[in-house]
Amino acid sequence: MTREAAIRNAAAFLDSGGFAAWLARLVAIPSASREPTMRAALSDYLTAEMIPAFEAMGFTTRVLSNDIAPGPFLLAERIEDPGATTVLQYGHGDVVTGLDAQWSPGMSPWTLAERDGRWYGRGTADNKGQHAVNIAALRSVIETRGKLGFNCKFLLEMGEESGSLGLEEMCRDHKAALAADVFIASDGPRLALDRPTLFLGARGGLSFHLTRETREGFHHSGNWGGLLSNPGVELAHAIASLIGRHGEIRVPELMPAAIPANVRRALEDCAPEPTPEDPAIEPWWGEPGLSAAEKVFGWSSLEVMEMECGNLARPLYAIPPRATARMQLRFPVGVDPQAVVPAVRRHLDLHGFETIEVTPSTDAIFLASRLDPDHPWVARVKDSLARTLGRAPAVLPNLGGSLPNNIFCDLLGLPTIWIPHSYPGCRQHAADEHLPIAVAREGLEMMAGLYWDIGEPSPAPPA
């Protein structure tokens, strides 16, 4: 049997309706890790669907746990030859809350629906559909070749949408069991709907709060306006000292010193391409002198996520006593997350905003990570995907969003490569989340080809 046969078999699983039927079962499990009433579903996802799927392919499975994790972990292993290449894969079976009432008429987050060439349902894009593609491609290679030709370890967690609590501790406790030569996974979006992509890491992410407390209670604006300071006005000016009129960051410690030359070269071929359903890019916003790709993949962005001052729903026509904002920083390799809050504090003091409180958020901090674009595994994966696609995929040095990639590259010491089977307009974390069927089909073909190629004898495997 041949590489082409494995690719055809993977696509045939989709064409036969088998993939959609399996995805429907996965979507039907309401595995929302932040919903206490749905905690049982986190275990059900593994025991009812994942364990049977892996064991049917000759994998051994074991469920792992950590006290601070919201749900269990699954480690599935197929060791064909201790001396062969070992690939560690990853996915997460938990999802965000369903937002049932916000879905389009006739659709539910927990029922797979096909419309206009898309599969709708919670988890279709993030991340059930993506790791289902990879598992189905693994099965196609095993059925076609009779084996993988390499060793595969597949780690599934059930708490990524809760900040991957416990993932680092679990990986540290089972570091030997997770040893591999390369990490390959699928999450996040590709660069554009019709642009297959691989990315090599992720920007980090952290949040902090800015608060101005003035006095007790509200005071009538007619009696006290012009006499009492307004915390909303003070907070607005403090934020403006951190972020310029056009979105540029004004605190050096929140940005990298520079974008590495090979990262710049890689980003030359990675211009974001919004679909008609996406908002138009605003070139005037962000760090001056950078391309759109460099702004979102190679630089930092500081955003106001939420602001509170008074009560818009029930106006009191009074000067409020308090204003607060939650700020979020996305940052690439080269920014020290521990230096962010102290740097903001110093900057505000220097500009006369000593009364503004700066406090770290309790949200999880994701660290930035990036595999060198010149690493041999990057070329190996890129060449395989290009062979299947007939064109080269985009190579992003890192995703614009945040993932727990640093655990795999820093703690486990692995080269990390992500091959997403989604796109920017998939509406992940929102109502009407969906996976384009064409993207799923392309993913099945790419991954079947890649797994076949990894299993071929290699006289000089990448270091």
N, C-alpha and C positions, 0 to 999 in steps of 0.2 A: 504493500500500500504506500501511498505517496503523500507528500505535503499537501498537494492540491486536493486529495481525497479527504484529508482531515478538515480542510477549510470548507469543502462542500458539505461534509457531514454536519459541521457546526451550523452552517446556514440552513441546512435542511431541518434541523431541530426547530428553528424559528418558523420556517415556512410551513411545517406540519401542524403548528399550533401548540406544540409541546412546551416551548419556552413561555408563551403567554399563559398557559394553564398553570405552570409552576409559579410564575411571577404573581398570578392572581392569588395563589395560596399564601405566598409570602406577604403580599400587601394586606391580606385579610387578618393577619395577626397584628393587633394594635399595640405594637411594641414601643410605645412612647416612654422613654426612660425618665422624663421629668414629671410624669403623671403617676402619683402613688397608687391609684386604683388599677393601673395597668402593669404593675411590676411583675405579676405572674406571667404575663405574655413574653417577658424578656427570656425566661427559661424555656417557654413553650417554643419560641422561634428556633432555638437550638435543638431541642429534643424531638420536635415534630417534623422539622424540615431539614436542618443542616446536617445533623448526625446521620440520618438515613441516606442523604445524598452523598456524603463523603464515604460512608462505609460501603455503599454500593459500588464505589470506584476503587475499593481496596485500600482505603485509608484507615488507619487506627485513629480513634478519637478519645479525647479526655476533656472533661469540663474542669476549668480552673476558677478560682475565686480570689477576691481580695476584699477585706473588710470595708473599705471606703468606696468600692465600686458599686454603682446602683444595680448592676446585673452581672451575670457570670461571663466567663470567657470560654471559648472553645479552641482547642489546638488539635487540628487534624494533620496527620503525617502519613506520607507514603515514601518510605525509604527503599529504593530499588538497589542502590549500590553505595556503600559508605564512602567510596572514593570518587563518586560522581559529583557534578555540580549540584548544589542545594539552593533552592529558591524559597525564600520566605515571602508569603503573600498575606494580605490583610484586608479586612472589610469590617463594617459595623452593621449590625442588624437592628439597632434601635433607631427610632425616628423622633422628630419633634411632634408636638401636639397636633391633633388632626384638623382643628379649626372647622369642624363639620359644617356649621351654618354658613360659612363663607364660600363654599364650593359652588360652582355653576349648577343651575337646575338640572336635576337628574343624576348628579354625580355625588359620590361619597368618598372620603379619604380611604376607607377600608374596603372598597370594592373596585377592582380593576375595570376601567372603561376604555374602549378604543374609539377615538374620534380623530378624524382628519390626519391619519397616519401617526397618531401618538397614543401611547398608553398612559392613562391618568390614574393616579392613586398615590397615597402617601408612601414614600420610600422608593418609588419607581426610579427616581434619579439619585436619591440620597438615602441609603446607599444600597438598598436591596437589589435593585436592578443591575447595579454595576458589579457587585460581587457574584450575582447570579450569572452574568455574562462570562466571567472568568471561570467559574466552576463548570459551566456547560462546555466551555472550550477545552478545559482539562479533560473532561469526559470524552470529548470527540477525539482527542489525540490518543487516549488510552484505548478506545474502541478501534481506532484505525491502525495504530502501530502495535497494539498489544501491550504497550508500556509507555511511560512518559519519556524514558531515556535520561531522566534526571530525578533528583529527590525533591519533593515538594512538602513544605510545611505551610499550613494555612491557619492564620490566627483571626478569629472573629471576636469582637468585643460588643457588649450590649450597653455601653454608656458613653459613646462618643458625643452624643448630643447633650450630655450633661457635663461636658468638659473632659471626657476621658479620665475621670477620677479612678485611680487605682491602676491605670494602664502602666505607668512607669514602674510602680512597685511590683506589679505582676511580672513585667519583663525583667526586672532586676532579680527577682526570686527564681525565675526560670530561664536565666540567660543562657545556660548551656543547652537547654532543650530548644532554644530559638536560634542557635548558631546556624549560619548560612553563608553563602557566597554573595548573594545579592538580594535586595528587597524589591519586590514588584507588587504594586497595588493599584487600585482604581478608585478614585473619589474626586470630587470637585468637577468643574466644567472644563471641556476643551476650549481652545482659544476662540473658536467660532463654530456655528452649527455645522458647516461643511469643511472644517479644518481639523482633521485628526491631530492629536497633540500628545507629547509626553512632557512632563515637568519633573524637576529634579529636587524639589524642596518646597518650602512654603515661607511666606512672610510670618513673622511673629505677630502676636496680638496681645495687648493689655489695655485695661481701662483704669481710669481714676476719676474721682469726683472733685469738683470745685464748688464750694459753698460759701455764701455770705450770710451770716446771721447778724441782725442789727439790734432787734429789741423784741419785747413781748407783744404779741397781738397786732392786729391791723389798726391803722389810724386814718380817719377820714381825710381824703385828699384835698377837700375844700378848706379844712381847718389847718392841715399840716403840710400840704404840698408846698415845696420851696423851703421848708424848715427842717424836714427830716430827710436823711439820705435814703435813696431807693436801692435796695439790694439787687434788683433786677438790672438797673442801669450800671451799677458797679461791676456786676458779674459780666455783663456784655462787654464792657471796656477791658476787663481782665482777659476774656477770651480773645478779644481783638489784638491784645498784645502778644498772644501766643500764635495766632493764625492771621496772616495778612489778608488784605482786601480780596485777593485773588486765590486764596487757599494755600499760599506758601507758608511753611513752618518757620517760625522765628526763634526757635530754641535749638542751637547747634547739636546738643547731645541727643536730640530726638531723630537725627538723620545720620546716614553713613557718611564717612569722609569722602567717598567717591564710589562710582560704579566700576567694578573691574572690567578691563578691556575685553576679555573673552565673553563676559556677560553682555556687554554692549553689542558685541558682534552677533551674539545669538538673538538678541532682541530686535535687531534690524529686520528680521523676518517674522516678527510676531506682533504686528499691529492689531489692536483690538478691532473687531468687525461687528458692530451691533446689528441685529436683525431689525426689520421694520417694527417689531413689537417692543424693542428695547428703547430706552431714552437715548437721544443723540449725545455724543461726546461733546463737551464744551472745552475747546482748545485753550481758552483764556484762563482756565482754572488749574491750579496745581503749581508745582515747582517750575519756575521759568527756565527755559533752555533745554528742557527734557522732552523727548517724544512721548506720545501717549503710552507706549509699551514701557518705557523707562519709568514713567510716573507710577504705574500700577504694579509693575513687577520688579523694578530695581531701586525704588525709592520709598520713603516713608509717607504716610498720610495721617494727619491728625483731624479727627472729625468730632462734631458735637452729636452725640447719639440721642440724648433727651435733655430737655430743660424744663424746670418748674419754677413758677413765680406767681403767687396768687392763685386764682381759680377761674379759668376762662369759662367753664361751664356755668358757674354761679358767681358773677362779678359782684364785688363788694364796694367798688368805687372808693377803695381805701389803699393806702400805701402798705404793701405787704412787709412782713417781718423777715422773710427768708427767701433766698433764691439758690437754686442748685442746678448743676449740669453734670451729666456723665460724659466724659471724654473717652474716645477710643483711639489708640495709636496702633497702626499697622506698620511694621518695620522689617527691613531685610537684614541679612547678615551684615554685621558691622555696627550694630546699635546694642548697647548694654542695657537690657531691660531694668536692671537694678538701679541704674543711674537716672531713669526717667523722672520719677516723682521728685527726687532731690533737685534735679535740674529745673523742673517747673517751679518748685518752691523758690529757688534762688532768682529765677527770672522775674517772678511776680514781685518779690521783695525789691529787686533792683528798679522796677518800674512803678513803685509806689502802691502796690496792691497787697500790703502786709495783712490786711484784714480778710483776705480771701483764704479760706481753708483748703488745703490740698490733701486728699486722703486716697490711698489705694483702694481699688474695688476688690470685692471678695470674689469676683469672677476669676476663672482659671486663666493663667498666663501661658500662652503658647510661645515657645522660643523659635527664633528664625533658624532656618537651615537651608543648605544649598549644596548639591553635589557639583563638583567642577564639571562644566560642560565638556571639557576635553577628556573626561574619564573613559577608559575603554568600554565599559558597559553601556555608556550612552551611545557610542557608535554602533555597538552590536545590536542594541534594541532598535535604534533608528533604522539601520540597514534592513532588519527583518520586517519592520512595519512598511518601509518603502517598497520592499519586494512584493508584499501582499497588496498594497494599495495601488502600486504603479506610480506613486508620487511620494515625495518626502513629507513626513509629518512636521509640524511645528515643534521646536524644542524650546521650551520655556525654562530658564534657569530656576525659577521658583514660581509657585502659584501666588496670585495676589492676596488670597485669603490665608487662613491659618489651619493647620493640621498638626497632629502630634508627631510629625515626621522626625523631629529632633530625637525622639526616644529611639527610633530605629537607626538613625545615623550616628548619634553621639553615644548612646548607652550600649547599643548592640554592635556599633562599629561597621555598619553595612552601607555600601553604595545604594542609594534610594532612587527608584524610578517609578513614577506614577503615570498611568495611561488612562485618562478619564473617558468614561462612556456617558457623558452628559454634555450640556452646552449652557452658555450664560443665561438663556431665557427659560430655563426649565422650571422656574418658580419653586425651587427648593425652599423649604421653611415657610412657604405661603400656601394659600389655597390653590387648587388646580395644578399641583405638582405633576410633571409628566416626563416621559422618556420618548423621544422620537424613535419610531420603529426602525428607521433607516440607520440611526446611530447605533442601536442595539445590534443590528445585523452586521454593520461594519466592525463593531467591537468583537463580535463572535469570530469573524474572519481574521481580524488582526491578531487576536490572542491565540487562536488555534495555530496560525502560522508562526507566531513567536514561540509558543511552547514546543512546536515541532523543531524549530531551529535550535533552541536551547538543548534539546535532547539529541541533536546530531553530534557525532564525535568531533571534538575540537582539539587540534594539536597544541594550541596555545591559548588556554582560557584566560580571560582578563584577570589581572591581579586584584 
